[in-house]
């Protein structure tokens, strides 16, 4: 392959793997070079400003992880979204051209068919069939009085230890002096 250069790449077009989608459903086709900020701005505008009920994110190859990241961001920002995930393979066609063509003939081309992993994720405000493969229900919402700072302690495997005195600023540390009065105190301690 060192004497060949890639001339063209094309993906096989496949229909979305979700039956009964409305014809105007928004499909976010995530590419390897897509910017997450741009994808999320457009997707959030569709769901919040235009009032869409469903959106599909799809990506293949190296874009699969970026696709999943976009979905997780959207679920966290909007909340209450039902999800169905479908994994499949997509055929990618690559055409390679010889860099050293024969002196008296046409350039040699090489065609490569690759099967790359692909993912399609449907997010819906409306309930979906919970019996279908790949279904995930919405995450439960926080109740009043719970930690509303998001994932501050939610993702921790063990609780944080109490703060050590040496980590506190000097102003907050309590020091007892050895003065003859017996009740010497410094800033931060009240009697």
FENDA-V178771 format. One record per residue. N is the residue number from 0. SS is DSSP state (H for helix, E for strand, C for the rest). D_CENTER is the distance of its C-alpha to the mean C-alpha in whole Angstrom. Layout:
{{N/SS/D_CENTER} {N/SS/D_CENTER}}
This chain:
{{0/C/34} {1/C/35} {2/C/38} {3/E/35} {4/E/33} {5/E/30} {6/E/31} {7/E/29} {8/E/26} {9/E/25} {10/E/23} {11/C/24} {12/C/24} {13/C/23} {14/C/23} {15/C/20} {16/C/21} {17/C/21} {18/C/24} {19/C/26} {20/C/23} {21/C/25} {22/C/26} {23/C/24} {24/C/20} {25/E/18} {26/E/16} {27/E/13} {28/E/14} {29/E/11} {30/C/13} {31/C/13} {32/C/15} {33/C/13} {34/C/12} {35/H/9} {36/H/11} {37/H/13} {38/H/11} {39/H/10} {40/H/14} {41/H/15} {42/H/13} {43/H/14} {44/H/17} {45/H/18} {46/H/17} {47/H/19} {48/H/21} {49/C/22} {50/C/22} {51/C/20} {52/C/20} {53/E/17} {54/E/15} {55/E/14} {56/E/11} {57/E/12} {58/E/12} {59/E/14} {60/H/15} {61/H/13} {62/H/11} {63/H/9} {64/H/7} {65/H/6} {66/H/6} {67/H/4} {68/H/1} {69/H/4} {70/H/5} {71/H/5} {72/H/6} {73/H/8} {74/H/9} {75/H/10} {76/H/12} {77/H/14} {78/C/14} {79/C/17} {80/C/15} {81/E/16} {82/E/14} {83/E/15} {84/E/14} {85/E/16} {86/E/16} {87/E/19} {88/E/20} {89/E/21} {90/E/24} {91/E/24} {92/E/27} {93/E/28} {94/E/31} {95/E/33} {96/E/36} {97/E/39} {98/C/39} {99/C/43} {100/C/44} {101/C/48} {102/C/51} {103/C/52} {104/C/49} {105/C/46} {106/C/43} {107/C/41} {108/E/38} {109/E/36} {110/E/33} {111/E/30} {112/E/29} {113/E/25} {114/E/23} {115/E/20} {116/E/17} {117/E/15} {118/E/13} {119/E/13} {120/E/12} {121/E/14} {122/E/13} {123/E/17} {124/C/18} {125/C/21} {126/C/22} {127/C/21} {128/C/23} {129/C/22} {130/C/25} {131/C/23} {132/C/21} {133/C/17} {134/E/17} {135/E/15} {136/C/17} {137/C/16} {138/C/16} {139/C/19} {140/C/19} {141/C/21} {142/C/25} {143/C/27} {144/C/28} {145/C/25} {146/C/23} {147/C/21} {148/C/20} {149/C/16} {150/C/15} {151/C/18} {152/C/20} {153/C/18} {154/C/16} {155/C/19} {156/C/21} {157/C/25} {158/C/26} {159/C/27} {160/C/30} {161/C/33} {162/C/33} {163/C/36} {164/H/39} {165/H/38} {166/H/35} {167/C/36} {168/C/38} {169/H/42} {170/H/42} {171/H/41} {172/C/43} {173/C/46} {174/C/49} {175/C/52} {176/C/55} {177/C/58} {178/C/61} {179/C/64} {180/C/63} {181/C/61} {182/C/58} {183/C/56} {184/C/53} {185/C/50} {186/C/48} {187/C/45} {188/C/48} {189/C/50} {190/C/53}}
